[in-house]
Amino acid sequence: MKLSGCNFHGVIVIVFVMLSISSTSAMTNFNVLNFGANPIGRTDSTDSFLKAWTAACGTADSTFIYVPKGRYLVGSLAFKGQCKSPQIIIRIDGTIVAPSDYGVLGKRENWVSFERVSGVSIIGQGAFDAKGPSLWACKASSSNSCPLGTTTLRFTNSNNITINGLTSLNSQMFHIAVNGCQNVQIQGVKVIAAGDSPNTDGIHVQLSTNVEIFNSSIKTGDDCISIGPGTKNLWIEQVTCGPGHGISIGSLAKDLEEEGVQNVTVKKTIFSGTQNGLRIKSWARPSSGFVQGVRFIDSVMRNVQNPIVIDQNYCPHSENCPGQVSGIKIKDIRYENIRGTSSTPIAIKFDCSPKNPCTEISLRNVNLTYLDKDAQSFCCKVVGKVFDLVRPNSCL
């Protein structure tokens, strides 16, 4: 039996956006310094960034916004779309810094957000520094006064988006979120946060189509990449993860009516010291959602707690789901060339729904060990096949 690829529409093309200032001479250029931005970070530059965006957005030509080296203190930035400009390139070579007081941003959903934009590229070697550790410490103290926290960079209801080469440091919550978008490419990004930082997903994708994530390094305290309902045609390749909770489809079944996840490829990934490797998880409660057409190919596990896991009985703290079963339908999931080490005896765990068993699950060329010994596998309510060498011995 030969593994088939995902049924993507069109051809995946990696486009490297390597623009210098001189190569943008044909574009209308806007430098945030000319709008009053302070590169030393002593005064707030929020208005300067918003003015630069307004000028670029209102120009009929393709435009270029430049953020030179320096440190720029900014509060909440909401960039709205429906621009005259057909293309806006934002090059960040400096560091965008959040206020030291986490309360300034902590009650907002987003720090830097783009809504209903088209043809926007964020490139450069700069960084977003969200100053998250003080909020994490507040949450660790079990104080009821801590705000939820803010997502560092979010695109909503947008299309033809590129994020290239940036670093996200110490986000209060999610680092990068893609919600309701089409044709998004993320490559060469670095995500950095402590391994115990709460809810700091590296990249979150949901309700989006044709998203590509390439050549990125994610070190964080939650999922390196989380894939939510309504995600279609997602390609992930050459991503390193750790610390973190791995690459997760889910959590699903949060809502009774929920869109499915389909056509997902995860290829050439490395997991180091993570809680999970390749995970699909759903709450143990009713839902109309589904997962199908997923390919996990060429992954290396290095001391990973749960290298391969499907968990349809996810119910942290036993809240809002005891006694129920997952309605998520999971089928056509393929694992090929997965190798490395598990830090727990059970390297493969398929814990599926009693009501909706997992079907068409396949393992090919899987070699996972535990302390240089044979690991174990666990299967519940799953139907599938094994091809070629599979270690540990599969319970399929």
Solvent accessible surface area in square Angstrom, and as a share of the most:
residue,aa,sasa,rsa
1,M,129,0.58
2,K,184,0.78
3,L,32,0.16
4,S,61,0.40
5,G,56,0.54
6,C,22,0.13
7,N,116,0.59
8,F,36,0.15
9,H,150,0.67
10,G,65,0.62
11,V,131,0.75
12,I,57,0.29
13,V,87,0.50
14,I,71,0.36
15,V,82,0.47
16,F,126,0.52
17,V,30,0.17
18,M,156,0.70
19,L,42,0.21
20,S,56,0.36
21,I,88,0.45
22,S,90,0.58
23,S,63,0.41
24,T,0,0.00
25,S,95,0.62
26,A,103,0.80
27,M,28,0.13
28,T,46,0.27
29,N,75,0.38
30,F,32,0.13
31,N,39,0.20
32,V,0,0.00
33,L,70,0.35
34,N,125,0.64
35,F,61,0.25
36,G,58,0.56
37,A,7,0.06
38,N,34,0.17
39,P,52,0.32
40,I,111,0.56
41,G,24,0.23
42,R,194,0.71
43,T,78,0.45
44,D,90,0.47
45,S,1,0.01
46,T,20,0.12
47,D,95,0.49
48,S,10,0.07
49,F,16,0.07
50,L,56,0.28
51,K,119,0.50
52,A,1,0.00
53,W,14,0.05
54,T,92,0.54
55,A,32,0.25
56,A,0,0.00
57,C,19,0.12
58,G,44,0.42
59,T,30,0.17
60,A,77,0.59
61,D,81,0.42
62,S,31,0.20
63,T,0,0.00
64,F,2,0.01
65,I,8,0.04
66,Y,34,0.13
67,V,1,0.00
68,P,19,0.12
69,K,166,0.70
70,G,27,0.26
71,R,106,0.39
72,Y,0,0.00
73,L,42,0.21
74,V,0,0.00
75,G,9,0.09
76,S,32,0.21
77,L,4,0.02
78,A,48,0.37
79,F,13,0.06
80,K,116,0.49
81,G,16,0.15
82,Q,167,0.74
83,C,39,0.23
84,K,149,0.63
85,S,7,0.05
86,P,88,0.55
87,Q,72,0.32
88,I,3,0.01
89,I,5,0.02
90,I,13,0.07
91,R,49,0.18
92,I,8,0.04
93,D,29,0.15
94,G,3,0.03
95,T,26,0.15
96,I,3,0.01
97,V,13,0.08
98,A,1,0.01
99,P,22,0.14
100,S,92,0.59
101,D,88,0.46
102,Y,57,0.22
103,G,35,0.33
104,V,78,0.45
105,L,3,0.01
106,G,1,0.01
107,K,174,0.74
108,R,132,0.48
109,E,122,0.55
110,N,29,0.15
111,W,0,0.00
112,V,4,0.02
113,S,18,0.11
114,F,3,0.01
115,E,60,0.27
116,R,135,0.49
117,V,4,0.02
118,S,57,0.37
119,G,15,0.15
120,V,1,0.01
121,S,14,0.09
122,I,2,0.01
123,I,2,0.01
124,G,6,0.06
125,Q,138,0.61
126,G,3,0.03
127,A,13,0.10
128,F,9,0.04
129,D,17,0.09
130,A,1,0.01
131,K,66,0.28
132,G,0,0.00
133,P,65,0.41
134,S,51,0.33
135,L,0,0.00
136,W,26,0.09
137,A,63,0.49
138,C,19,0.11
139,K,51,0.22
140,A,86,0.67
141,S,76,0.49
142,S,95,0.61
143,S,47,0.31
144,N,159,0.82
145,S,93,0.60
146,C,26,0.16
147,P,15,0.10
148,L,129,0.64
149,G,6,0.06
150,T,0,0.00
151,T,5,0.03
152,T,0,0.00
153,L,3,0.02
154,R,29,0.11
155,F,0,0.00
156,T,28,0.17
157,N,62,0.32
158,S,3,0.02
159,N,54,0.28
160,N,79,0.41
161,I,3,0.01
162,T,22,0.13
163,I,0,0.00
164,N,15,0.07
165,G,11,0.11
166,L,7,0.04
167,T,26,0.15
168,S,5,0.03
169,L,49,0.24
170,N,41,0.21
171,S,0,0.00
172,Q,3,0.01
173,M,30,0.13
174,F,45,0.19
175,H,0,0.00
176,I,8,0.04
177,A,0,0.00
178,V,0,0.00
179,N,31,0.16
180,G,25,0.24
181,C,1,0.01
182,Q,103,0.46
183,N,70,0.36
184,V,2,0.01
185,Q,18,0.08
186,I,0,0.00
187,Q,2,0.01
188,G,32,0.31
189,V,3,0.02
190,K,114,0.48
191,V,1,0.00
192,I,74,0.37
193,A,8,0.06
194,A,42,0.33
195,G,42,0.40
196,D,124,0.64
197,S,1,0.01
198,P,41,0.26
199,N,71,0.36
200,T,0,0.00
201,D,9,0.05
202,G,0,0.00
203,I,0,0.00
204,H,24,0.11
205,V,0,0.00
206,Q,47,0.21
207,L,81,0.40
208,S,1,0.00
209,T,36,0.21
210,N,51,0.26
211,V,1,0.00
212,E,24,0.11
213,I,0,0.00
214,F,3,0.01
215,N,57,0.29
216,S,6,0.04
217,S,34,0.22
218,I,0,0.00
219,K,98,0.41
220,T,0,0.00
221,G,7,0.06
222,D,23,0.12
223,D,4,0.02
224,C,0,0.00
225,I,0,0.00
226,S,3,0.02
227,I,0,0.00
228,G,2,0.02
229,P,26,0.17
230,G,4,0.04
231,T,1,0.00
232,K,75,0.32
233,N,9,0.04
234,L,0,0.00
235,W,50,0.18
236,I,0,0.00
237,E,28,0.13
238,Q,89,0.39
239,V,1,0.01
240,T,58,0.34
241,C,4,0.02
242,G,13,0.12
243,P,55,0.35
244,G,7,0.07
245,H,47,0.21
246,G,0,0.00
247,I,1,0.00
248,S,0,0.00
249,I,1,0.01
250,G,5,0.05
251,S,18,0.12
252,L,2,0.01
253,A,0,0.00
254,K,119,0.50
255,D,86,0.44
256,L,115,0.57
257,E,135,0.61
258,E,22,0.10
259,E,97,0.44
260,G,3,0.03
261,V,0,0.00
262,Q,42,0.19
263,N,28,0.14
264,V,0,0.00
265,T,4,0.02
266,V,0,0.00
267,K,54,0.23
268,K,93,0.40
269,T,1,0.01
270,I,54,0.27
271,F,1,0.00
272,S,45,0.29
273,G,47,0.45
274,T,1,0.00
275,Q,66,0.29
276,N,5,0.02
277,G,0,0.00
278,L,0,0.00
279,R,23,0.08
280,I,1,0.00
281,K,16,0.07
282,S,0,0.00
283,W,36,0.13
284,A,7,0.06
285,R,42,0.15
286,P,67,0.42
287,S,12,0.07
288,S,60,0.39
289,G,1,0.01
290,F,62,0.26
291,V,0,0.00
292,Q,58,0.26
293,G,8,0.08
294,V,0,0.00
295,R,14,0.05
296,F,2,0.01
297,I,36,0.18
298,D,37,0.19
299,S,0,0.00
300,V,31,0.18
301,M,2,0.01
302,R,131,0.48
303,N,92,0.47
304,V,0,0.00
305,Q,80,0.36
306,N,44,0.22
307,P,0,0.00
308,I,1,0.00
309,V,9,0.05
310,I,0,0.00
311,D,32,0.17
312,Q,0,0.00
313,N,58,0.30
314,Y,54,0.20
315,C,35,0.21
316,P,44,0.28
317,H,158,0.70
318,S,77,0.50
319,E,97,0.44
320,N,111,0.57
321,C,2,0.01
322,P,87,0.55
323,G,91,0.87
324,Q,81,0.36
325,V,52,0.30
326,S,0,0.00
327,G,7,0.06
328,I,1,0.00
329,K,117,0.50
330,I,2,0.01
331,K,87,0.37
332,D,29,0.15
333,I,0,0.00
334,R,35,0.13
335,Y,1,0.01
336,E,34,0.15
337,N,46,0.23
338,I,0,0.00
339,R,113,0.41
340,G,23,0.22
341,T,56,0.32
342,S,3,0.02
343,S,39,0.25
344,T,43,0.25
345,P,58,0.36
346,I,66,0.33
347,A,1,0.00
348,I,1,0.01
349,K,69,0.29
350,F,0,0.00
351,D,25,0.13
352,C,0,0.00
353,S,0,0.00
354,P,71,0.45
355,K,143,0.61
356,N,21,0.11
357,P,54,0.34
358,C,0,0.00
359,T,51,0.30
360,E,103,0.46
361,I,1,0.01
362,S,9,0.06
363,L,0,0.00
364,R,33,0.12
365,N,59,0.30
366,V,0,0.00
367,N,56,0.29
368,L,0,0.00
369,T,21,0.12
370,Y,44,0.17
371,L,118,0.59
372,D,137,0.71
373,K,118,0.50
374,D,101,0.52
375,A,9,0.07
376,Q,105,0.46
377,S,28,0.18
378,F,80,0.33
379,C,34,0.20
380,C,47,0.28
381,K,103,0.44
382,V,25,0.14
383,V,93,0.53
384,G,20,0.19
385,K,136,0.57
386,V,60,0.34
387,F,36,0.15
388,D,96,0.50
389,L,108,0.54
390,V,14,0.08
391,R,83,0.30
392,P,3,0.02
393,N,135,0.69
394,S,31,0.20
395,C,57,0.34
396,L,55,0.27
